[in-house]
Amino acid sequence: AVDELGLNPGTLGLVVGAGALGSLLGSVVSGRIVRAVGIGPAFTLGAVAFPAPLVLVPLAGGPTPLVLTAFFAAEFGAGLGVMLLDISAGSLQAAVIPDALRSRVTGAFRTVNYGVRPLGALAGGFLGSALGLRPALWLVTVAAVLGVLWLLPSPIPRLRRLPGPAQSD
């Protein structure tokens, strides 16, 4: 964004920090959202609300204030969505994973979650070099938004309350 759009690095850093504000708000309102719509719909909403605002990033262009506003909205919205997703996911995992397996499942989940990030960074760099930055951003943003489709046929979107505690064998 600094090179492509001529943005000041400090200003861009402050605007991208809006994600932290969105995350803070998301952590505050997620309980209310779960109580209002149910755990499954809240999880599904978070799965959509996390990547959806990021479509503003490849759309960003024009005068600097407009670009910064788009980046602010994208980061804020994604931060809010990721907290709704993470809190709902954590609640679901705690409810369905037996106590005896929870630490192993959590460790495996975190290993996959954090372990693929460097691969994503490499792939993003490759795509940006091969396709150009804006097309690469479109590709990964649309893929992230469409990634929620795996969830729709599952029972999760219709799950209103957390299931009872799981039992280990």
Rosetta constraint file for C-alpha pairs under 8 A:
AtomPair CA 1 CA 5 HARMONIC 5.10 0.50
AtomPair CA 1 CA 6 HARMONIC 6.75 0.50
AtomPair CA 1 CA 7 HARMONIC 6.26 0.50
AtomPair CA 2 CA 6 HARMONIC 4.91 0.50
AtomPair CA 2 CA 7 HARMONIC 4.51 0.50
AtomPair CA 2 CA 8 HARMONIC 6.24 0.50
AtomPair CA 2 CA 9 HARMONIC 6.14 0.50
AtomPair CA 2 CA 12 HARMONIC 7.76 0.50
AtomPair CA 3 CA 7 HARMONIC 7.26 0.50
AtomPair CA 5 CA 61 HARMONIC 7.44 0.50
AtomPair CA 7 CA 11 HARMONIC 7.34 0.50
AtomPair CA 7 CA 12 HARMONIC 6.52 0.50
AtomPair CA 7 CA 64 HARMONIC 7.25 0.50
AtomPair CA 8 CA 12 HARMONIC 6.09 0.50
AtomPair CA 9 CA 13 HARMONIC 6.04 0.50
AtomPair CA 10 CA 14 HARMONIC 6.34 0.50
AtomPair CA 11 CA 15 HARMONIC 6.28 0.50
AtomPair CA 12 CA 16 HARMONIC 6.03 0.50
AtomPair CA 12 CA 68 HARMONIC 7.23 0.50
AtomPair CA 13 CA 17 HARMONIC 6.12 0.50
AtomPair CA 14 CA 18 HARMONIC 7.05 0.50
AtomPair CA 15 CA 68 HARMONIC 6.64 0.50
AtomPair CA 15 CA 71 HARMONIC 6.68 0.50
AtomPair CA 15 CA 72 HARMONIC 5.16 0.50
AtomPair CA 15 CA 75 HARMONIC 7.89 0.50
AtomPair CA 16 CA 71 HARMONIC 6.68 0.50
AtomPair CA 16 CA 72 HARMONIC 6.16 0.50
AtomPair CA 16 CA 75 HARMONIC 5.89 0.50
AtomPair CA 17 CA 21 HARMONIC 7.18 0.50
AtomPair CA 17 CA 75 HARMONIC 7.44 0.50
AtomPair CA 18 CA 22 HARMONIC 6.26 0.50
AtomPair CA 18 CA 72 HARMONIC 5.74 0.50
AtomPair CA 18 CA 73 HARMONIC 7.82 0.50
AtomPair CA 18 CA 75 HARMONIC 5.64 0.50
AtomPair CA 18 CA 76 HARMONIC 4.96 0.50
AtomPair CA 18 CA 79 HARMONIC 7.89 0.50
AtomPair CA 19 CA 23 HARMONIC 6.04 0.50
AtomPair CA 19 CA 72 HARMONIC 7.66 0.50
AtomPair CA 19 CA 74 HARMONIC 7.95 0.50
AtomPair CA 19 CA 75 HARMONIC 4.30 0.50
AtomPair CA 19 CA 76 HARMONIC 4.33 0.50
AtomPair CA 19 CA 77 HARMONIC 7.24 0.50
AtomPair CA 19 CA 78 HARMONIC 6.66 0.50
AtomPair CA 19 CA 79 HARMONIC 4.55 0.50
AtomPair CA 19 CA 80 HARMONIC 7.50 0.50
AtomPair CA 20 CA 24 HARMONIC 6.12 0.50
AtomPair CA 20 CA 76 HARMONIC 7.19 0.50
AtomPair CA 20 CA 79 HARMONIC 6.30 0.50
AtomPair CA 21 CA 25 HARMONIC 6.26 0.50
AtomPair CA 21 CA 76 HARMONIC 6.36 0.50
AtomPair CA 21 CA 79 HARMONIC 7.32 0.50
AtomPair CA 21 CA 80 HARMONIC 7.99 0.50
AtomPair CA 22 CA 26 HARMONIC 5.94 0.50
AtomPair CA 22 CA 75 HARMONIC 7.32 0.50
AtomPair CA 22 CA 76 HARMONIC 4.25 0.50
AtomPair CA 22 CA 77 HARMONIC 6.04 0.50
AtomPair CA 22 CA 78 HARMONIC 7.19 0.50
AtomPair CA 22 CA 79 HARMONIC 4.54 0.50
AtomPair CA 22 CA 80 HARMONIC 4.34 0.50
AtomPair CA 22 CA 81 HARMONIC 7.97 0.50
AtomPair CA 23 CA 27 HARMONIC 6.11 0.50
AtomPair CA 23 CA 76 HARMONIC 7.30 0.50
AtomPair CA 23 CA 78 HARMONIC 7.95 0.50
AtomPair CA 23 CA 79 HARMONIC 4.26 0.50
AtomPair CA 23 CA 80 HARMONIC 4.58 0.50
AtomPair CA 23 CA 81 HARMONIC 7.58 0.50
AtomPair CA 23 CA 82 HARMONIC 7.07 0.50
AtomPair CA 23 CA 83 HARMONIC 5.60 0.50
AtomPair CA 24 CA 28 HARMONIC 6.42 0.50
AtomPair CA 24 CA 79 HARMONIC 7.91 0.50
AtomPair CA 24 CA 80 HARMONIC 7.28 0.50
AtomPair CA 24 CA 83 HARMONIC 7.98 0.50
AtomPair CA 25 CA 29 HARMONIC 6.20 0.50
AtomPair CA 25 CA 80 HARMONIC 6.24 0.50
AtomPair CA 26 CA 30 HARMONIC 5.68 0.50
AtomPair CA 26 CA 79 HARMONIC 7.12 0.50
AtomPair CA 26 CA 80 HARMONIC 4.17 0.50
AtomPair CA 26 CA 81 HARMONIC 6.67 0.50
AtomPair CA 26 CA 82 HARMONIC 7.73 0.50
AtomPair CA 26 CA 83 HARMONIC 5.20 0.50
AtomPair CA 26 CA 84 HARMONIC 5.78 0.50
AtomPair CA 27 CA 31 HARMONIC 7.79 0.50
AtomPair CA 27 CA 80 HARMONIC 7.49 0.50
AtomPair CA 27 CA 83 HARMONIC 5.63 0.50
AtomPair CA 27 CA 84 HARMONIC 6.77 0.50
AtomPair CA 27 CA 87 HARMONIC 7.54 0.50
AtomPair CA 29 CA 33 HARMONIC 6.24 0.50
AtomPair CA 30 CA 34 HARMONIC 6.11 0.50
AtomPair CA 30 CA 42 HARMONIC 7.85 0.50
AtomPair CA 30 CA 83 HARMONIC 7.41 0.50
AtomPair CA 30 CA 84 HARMONIC 5.25 0.50
AtomPair CA 30 CA 87 HARMONIC 7.20 0.50
AtomPair CA 30 CA 88 HARMONIC 7.88 0.50
AtomPair CA 31 CA 35 HARMONIC 6.19 0.50
AtomPair CA 32 CA 36 HARMONIC 6.09 0.50
AtomPair CA 33 CA 37 HARMONIC 6.07 0.50
AtomPair CA 33 CA 38 HARMONIC 7.45 0.50
AtomPair CA 33 CA 42 HARMONIC 6.38 0.50
AtomPair CA 34 CA 38 HARMONIC 4.69 0.50
AtomPair CA 34 CA 39 HARMONIC 5.06 0.50
AtomPair CA 34 CA 41 HARMONIC 7.75 0.50
AtomPair CA 34 CA 42 HARMONIC 5.47 0.50
AtomPair CA 34 CA 88 HARMONIC 7.79 0.50
AtomPair CA 35 CA 39 HARMONIC 7.57 0.50
AtomPair CA 37 CA 41 HARMONIC 6.08 0.50
AtomPair CA 37 CA 42 HARMONIC 6.47 0.50
AtomPair CA 37 CA 160 HARMONIC 7.11 0.50
AtomPair CA 38 CA 42 HARMONIC 6.10 0.50
AtomPair CA 38 CA 159 HARMONIC 6.70 0.50
AtomPair CA 38 CA 160 HARMONIC 4.06 0.50
AtomPair CA 38 CA 161 HARMONIC 5.97 0.50
AtomPair CA 39 CA 43 HARMONIC 6.08 0.50
AtomPair CA 39 CA 88 HARMONIC 6.33 0.50
AtomPair CA 39 CA 92 HARMONIC 7.83 0.50
AtomPair CA 39 CA 159 HARMONIC 6.24 0.50
AtomPair CA 39 CA 160 HARMONIC 5.39 0.50
AtomPair CA 39 CA 161 HARMONIC 5.82 0.50
AtomPair CA 39 CA 162 HARMONIC 6.65 0.50
AtomPair CA 40 CA 44 HARMONIC 6.16 0.50
AtomPair CA 40 CA 88 HARMONIC 7.85 0.50
AtomPair CA 40 CA 156 HARMONIC 4.78 0.50
AtomPair CA 40 CA 157 HARMONIC 4.46 0.50
AtomPair CA 40 CA 158 HARMONIC 5.70 0.50
AtomPair CA 40 CA 159 HARMONIC 4.45 0.50
AtomPair CA 40 CA 160 HARMONIC 5.83 0.50
AtomPair CA 40 CA 161 HARMONIC 7.62 0.50
AtomPair CA 41 CA 45 HARMONIC 5.93 0.50
AtomPair CA 41 CA 156 HARMONIC 7.38 0.50
AtomPair CA 41 CA 157 HARMONIC 4.77 0.50
AtomPair CA 41 CA 158 HARMONIC 6.38 0.50
AtomPair CA 41 CA 159 HARMONIC 6.99 0.50
AtomPair CA 41 CA 160 HARMONIC 7.31 0.50
AtomPair CA 42 CA 46 HARMONIC 6.09 0.50
AtomPair CA 42 CA 84 HARMONIC 6.93 0.50
AtomPair CA 42 CA 85 HARMONIC 7.40 0.50
AtomPair CA 42 CA 88 HARMONIC 6.73 0.50
AtomPair CA 42 CA 157 HARMONIC 7.99 0.50
AtomPair CA 43 CA 47 HARMONIC 6.16 0.50
AtomPair CA 43 CA 84 HARMONIC 6.76 0.50
AtomPair CA 43 CA 85 HARMONIC 5.17 0.50
AtomPair CA 43 CA 88 HARMONIC 5.20 0.50
AtomPair CA 43 CA 89 HARMONIC 6.55 0.50
AtomPair CA 43 CA 156 HARMONIC 7.83 0.50
AtomPair CA 43 CA 157 HARMONIC 7.34 0.50
AtomPair CA 44 CA 48 HARMONIC 6.39 0.50
AtomPair CA 44 CA 85 HARMONIC 7.50 0.50
AtomPair CA 44 CA 148 HARMONIC 7.68 0.50
AtomPair CA 44 CA 151 HARMONIC 7.42 0.50
AtomPair CA 44 CA 156 HARMONIC 7.62 0.50
AtomPair CA 44 CA 157 HARMONIC 5.79 0.50
AtomPair CA 45 CA 49 HARMONIC 5.80 0.50
AtomPair CA 45 CA 81 HARMONIC 7.60 0.50
AtomPair CA 45 CA 84 HARMONIC 7.76 0.50
AtomPair CA 45 CA 85 HARMONIC 7.51 0.50
AtomPair CA 46 CA 50 HARMONIC 5.74 0.50
AtomPair CA 46 CA 81 HARMONIC 4.70 0.50
AtomPair CA 46 CA 82 HARMONIC 6.13 0.50
AtomPair CA 46 CA 83 HARMONIC 7.44 0.50
AtomPair CA 46 CA 84 HARMONIC 4.95 0.50
AtomPair CA 46 CA 85 HARMONIC 4.16 0.50
AtomPair CA 46 CA 86 HARMONIC 7.92 0.50
AtomPair CA 47 CA 51 HARMONIC 7.34 0.50
AtomPair CA 47 CA 81 HARMONIC 7.11 0.50
AtomPair CA 47 CA 82 HARMONIC 7.46 0.50
AtomPair CA 47 CA 85 HARMONIC 5.72 0.50
AtomPair CA 47 CA 148 HARMONIC 6.13 0.50
AtomPair CA 48 CA 52 HARMONIC 5.86 0.50
AtomPair CA 48 CA 81 HARMONIC 7.42 0.50
AtomPair CA 48 CA 145 HARMONIC 6.39 0.50
AtomPair CA 48 CA 148 HARMONIC 6.44 0.50
AtomPair CA 49 CA 53 HARMONIC 6.81 0.50
AtomPair CA 49 CA 77 HARMONIC 6.92 0.50
AtomPair CA 49 CA 78 HARMONIC 6.36 0.50
AtomPair CA 49 CA 80 HARMONIC 7.56 0.50
AtomPair CA 49 CA 81 HARMONIC 4.46 0.50
AtomPair CA 49 CA 82 HARMONIC 7.34 0.50
AtomPair CA 50 CA 54 HARMONIC 7.97 0.50
AtomPair CA 50 CA 77 HARMONIC 6.93 0.50
AtomPair CA 50 CA 78 HARMONIC 4.32 0.50
AtomPair CA 50 CA 79 HARMONIC 6.80 0.50
AtomPair CA 50 CA 80 HARMONIC 7.08 0.50
AtomPair CA 50 CA 81 HARMONIC 3.99 0.50
AtomPair CA 50 CA 82 HARMONIC 4.83 0.50
AtomPair CA 50 CA 85 HARMONIC 7.42 0.50
AtomPair CA 51 CA 55 HARMONIC 7.66 0.50
AtomPair CA 51 CA 78 HARMONIC 6.01 0.50
AtomPair CA 51 CA 81 HARMONIC 7.70 0.50
AtomPair CA 51 CA 141 HARMONIC 6.88 0.50
AtomPair CA 51 CA 144 HARMONIC 5.88 0.50
AtomPair CA 51 CA 145 HARMONIC 5.50 0.50
AtomPair CA 52 CA 78 HARMONIC 7.32 0.50
AtomPair CA 52 CA 141 HARMONIC 7.75 0.50
AtomPair CA 52 CA 144 HARMONIC 7.97 0.50
AtomPair CA 52 CA 145 HARMONIC 5.72 0.50
AtomPair CA 53 CA 73 HARMONIC 7.05 0.50
AtomPair CA 53 CA 74 HARMONIC 4.61 0.50
AtomPair CA 53 CA 75 HARMONIC 7.46 0.50
AtomPair CA 53 CA 77 HARMONIC 5.64 0.50
AtomPair CA 53 CA 78 HARMONIC 5.87 0.50
AtomPair CA 54 CA 58 HARMONIC 7.89 0.50
AtomPair CA 54 CA 74 HARMONIC 4.95 0.50
AtomPair CA 54 CA 75 HARMONIC 7.25 0.50
AtomPair CA 54 CA 78 HARMONIC 6.79 0.50
AtomPair CA 54 CA 141 HARMONIC 6.44 0.50
AtomPair CA 55 CA 59 HARMONIC 6.55 0.50
AtomPair CA 55 CA 74 HARMONIC 7.46 0.50
AtomPair CA 55 CA 138 HARMONIC 7.26 0.50
AtomPair CA 55 CA 141 HARMONIC 6.05 0.50
AtomPair CA 55 CA 142 HARMONIC 7.52 0.50
AtomPair CA 56 CA 60 HARMONIC 5.96 0.50
AtomPair CA 56 CA 70 HARMONIC 5.64 0.50
AtomPair CA 56 CA 71 HARMONIC 6.84 0.50
AtomPair CA 56 CA 73 HARMONIC 7.71 0.50
AtomPair CA 56 CA 74 HARMONIC 5.83 0.50
AtomPair CA 57 CA 70 HARMONIC 6.66 0.50
AtomPair CA 57 CA 71 HARMONIC 6.02 0.50
AtomPair CA 57 CA 74 HARMONIC 6.72 0.50
AtomPair CA 57 CA 137 HARMONIC 7.58 0.50
AtomPair CA 58 CA 134 HARMONIC 5.46 0.50
AtomPair CA 58 CA 135 HARMONIC 7.81 0.50
AtomPair CA 58 CA 137 HARMONIC 5.74 0.50
AtomPair CA 58 CA 138 HARMONIC 5.99 0.50
AtomPair CA 60 CA 66 HARMONIC 7.43 0.50
AtomPair CA 60 CA 67 HARMONIC 5.04 0.50
AtomPair CA 60 CA 70 HARMONIC 6.03 0.50
AtomPair CA 60 CA 71 HARMONIC 7.39 0.50
AtomPair CA 61 CA 66 HARMONIC 7.18 0.50
AtomPair CA 61 CA 67 HARMONIC 5.48 0.50
AtomPair CA 62 CA 66 HARMONIC 6.48 0.50
AtomPair CA 62 CA 67 HARMONIC 6.52 0.50
AtomPair CA 63 CA 67 HARMONIC 6.45 0.50
AtomPair CA 64 CA 68 HARMONIC 6.10 0.50
AtomPair CA 65 CA 69 HARMONIC 6.04 0.50
AtomPair CA 66 CA 70 HARMONIC 6.19 0.50
AtomPair CA 67 CA 71 HARMONIC 6.23 0.50
AtomPair CA 68 CA 72 HARMONIC 5.98 0.50
AtomPair CA 69 CA 73 HARMONIC 6.08 0.50
AtomPair CA 70 CA 74 HARMONIC 6.06 0.50
AtomPair CA 71 CA 75 HARMONIC 6.07 0.50
AtomPair CA 72 CA 76 HARMONIC 5.93 0.50
AtomPair CA 73 CA 77 HARMONIC 5.83 0.50
AtomPair CA 74 CA 78 HARMONIC 5.96 0.50
AtomPair CA 75 CA 79 HARMONIC 5.93 0.50
AtomPair CA 76 CA 80 HARMONIC 6.24 0.50
AtomPair CA 77 CA 81 HARMONIC 6.10 0.50
AtomPair CA 78 CA 82 HARMONIC 5.96 0.50
AtomPair CA 79 CA 83 HARMONIC 6.39 0.50
AtomPair CA 80 CA 84 HARMONIC 6.46 0.50
AtomPair CA 81 CA 85 HARMONIC 6.13 0.50
AtomPair CA 82 CA 86 HARMONIC 5.88 0.50
AtomPair CA 83 CA 87 HARMONIC 5.87 0.50
AtomPair CA 84 CA 88 HARMONIC 6.04 0.50
AtomPair CA 85 CA 89 HARMONIC 5.91 0.50
AtomPair CA 86 CA 90 HARMONIC 5.96 0.50
AtomPair CA 87 CA 91 HARMONIC 6.22 0.50
AtomPair CA 88 CA 92 HARMONIC 6.20 0.50
AtomPair CA 89 CA 93 HARMONIC 6.04 0.50
AtomPair CA 90 CA 94 HARMONIC 6.06 0.50
AtomPair CA 91 CA 95 HARMONIC 6.20 0.50
AtomPair CA 91 CA 162 HARMONIC 7.70 0.50
AtomPair CA 92 CA 96 HARMONIC 6.23 0.50
AtomPair CA 92 CA 162 HARMONIC 6.54 0.50
AtomPair CA 93 CA 97 HARMONIC 5.62 0.50
AtomPair CA 94 CA 98 HARMONIC 7.89 0.50
AtomPair CA 94 CA 102 HARMONIC 7.47 0.50
AtomPair CA 95 CA 162 HARMONIC 6.39 0.50
AtomPair CA 95 CA 163 HARMONIC 6.13 0.50
AtomPair CA 95 CA 164 HARMONIC 6.33 0.50
AtomPair CA 95 CA 165 HARMONIC 5.19 0.50
AtomPair CA 95 CA 166 HARMONIC 6.61 0.50
AtomPair CA 96 CA 163 HARMONIC 6.78 0.50
AtomPair CA 96 CA 164 HARMONIC 7.31 0.50
AtomPair CA 96 CA 165 HARMONIC 5.95 0.50
AtomPair CA 96 CA 166 HARMONIC 4.97 0.50
AtomPair CA 97 CA 101 HARMONIC 6.54 0.50
AtomPair CA 97 CA 102 HARMONIC 5.72 0.50
AtomPair CA 97 CA 105 HARMONIC 7.85 0.50
AtomPair CA 97 CA 165 HARMONIC 7.66 0.50
AtomPair CA 97 CA 166 HARMONIC 5.72 0.50
AtomPair CA 97 CA 167 HARMONIC 7.92 0.50
AtomPair CA 98 CA 102 HARMONIC 6.04 0.50
AtomPair CA 98 CA 165 HARMONIC 7.08 0.50
AtomPair CA 98 CA 166 HARMONIC 4.77 0.50
AtomPair CA 98 CA 167 HARMONIC 5.19 0.50
AtomPair CA 98 CA 168 HARMONIC 5.14 0.50
AtomPair CA 99 CA 103 HARMONIC 7.86 0.50
AtomPair CA 99 CA 166 HARMONIC 7.78 0.50
AtomPair CA 99 CA 167 HARMONIC 7.69 0.50
AtomPair CA 99 CA 168 HARMONIC 7.25 0.50
AtomPair CA 100 CA 168 HARMONIC 6.46 0.50
AtomPair CA 101 CA 105 HARMONIC 6.09 0.50
AtomPair CA 101 CA 168 HARMONIC 7.50 0.50
AtomPair CA 102 CA 106 HARMONIC 5.89 0.50
AtomPair CA 103 CA 107 HARMONIC 5.99 0.50
AtomPair CA 104 CA 108 HARMONIC 6.12 0.50
AtomPair CA 105 CA 109 HARMONIC 5.99 0.50
AtomPair CA 106 CA 110 HARMONIC 6.08 0.50
AtomPair CA 107 CA 111 HARMONIC 6.03 0.50
AtomPair CA 108 CA 112 HARMONIC 6.22 0.50
AtomPair CA 109 CA 113 HARMONIC 5.94 0.50
AtomPair CA 110 CA 114 HARMONIC 5.75 0.50
AtomPair CA 110 CA 115 HARMONIC 7.62 0.50
AtomPair CA 111 CA 115 HARMONIC 5.22 0.50
AtomPair CA 112 CA 116 HARMONIC 5.97 0.50
AtomPair CA 113 CA 117 HARMONIC 7.14 0.50
AtomPair CA 115 CA 119 HARMONIC 7.76 0.50
AtomPair CA 116 CA 120 HARMONIC 6.17 0.50
AtomPair CA 117 CA 121 HARMONIC 6.18 0.50
AtomPair CA 118 CA 122 HARMONIC 6.23 0.50
AtomPair CA 119 CA 123 HARMONIC 6.08 0.50
AtomPair CA 120 CA 124 HARMONIC 5.88 0.50
AtomPair CA 121 CA 125 HARMONIC 6.15 0.50
AtomPair CA 122 CA 126 HARMONIC 6.17 0.50
AtomPair CA 123 CA 127 HARMONIC 6.03 0.50
AtomPair CA 124 CA 128 HARMONIC 5.93 0.50
AtomPair CA 124 CA 136 HARMONIC 7.19 0.50
AtomPair CA 125 CA 129 HARMONIC 6.13 0.50
AtomPair CA 126 CA 130 HARMONIC 5.99 0.50
AtomPair CA 127 CA 131 HARMONIC 5.58 0.50
AtomPair CA 127 CA 132 HARMONIC 7.12 0.50
AtomPair CA 127 CA 133 HARMONIC 7.68 0.50
AtomPair CA 127 CA 136 HARMONIC 5.46 0.50
AtomPair CA 128 CA 132 HARMONIC 4.70 0.50
AtomPair CA 128 CA 133 HARMONIC 4.53 0.50
AtomPair CA 128 CA 134 HARMONIC 7.73 0.50
AtomPair CA 128 CA 135 HARMONIC 7.63 0.50
AtomPair CA 128 CA 136 HARMONIC 5.25 0.50
AtomPair CA 128 CA 137 HARMONIC 7.76 0.50
AtomPair CA 129 CA 133 HARMONIC 7.21 0.50
AtomPair CA 131 CA 135 HARMONIC 5.98 0.50
AtomPair CA 131 CA 136 HARMONIC 5.98 0.50
AtomPair CA 132 CA 136 HARMONIC 6.13 0.50
AtomPair CA 133 CA 137 HARMONIC 6.06 0.50
AtomPair CA 134 CA 138 HARMONIC 6.20 0.50
AtomPair CA 135 CA 139 HARMONIC 6.13 0.50
AtomPair CA 136 CA 140 HARMONIC 6.30 0.50
AtomPair CA 137 CA 141 HARMONIC 5.91 0.50
AtomPair CA 138 CA 142 HARMONIC 5.95 0.50
AtomPair CA 139 CA 143 HARMONIC 6.13 0.50
AtomPair CA 140 CA 144 HARMONIC 6.04 0.50
AtomPair CA 141 CA 145 HARMONIC 6.24 0.50
AtomPair CA 142 CA 146 HARMONIC 6.04 0.50
AtomPair CA 143 CA 147 HARMONIC 5.92 0.50
AtomPair CA 144 CA 148 HARMONIC 7.52 0.50
AtomPair CA 148 CA 152 HARMONIC 7.04 0.50
AtomPair CA 149 CA 153 HARMONIC 7.82 0.50
AtomPair CA 150 CA 154 HARMONIC 7.57 0.50
AtomPair CA 151 CA 156 HARMONIC 7.15 0.50
AtomPair CA 151 CA 157 HARMONIC 7.37 0.50
AtomPair CA 152 CA 156 HARMONIC 7.75 0.50
AtomPair CA 152 CA 157 HARMONIC 6.49 0.50
AtomPair CA 155 CA 159 HARMONIC 6.36 0.50
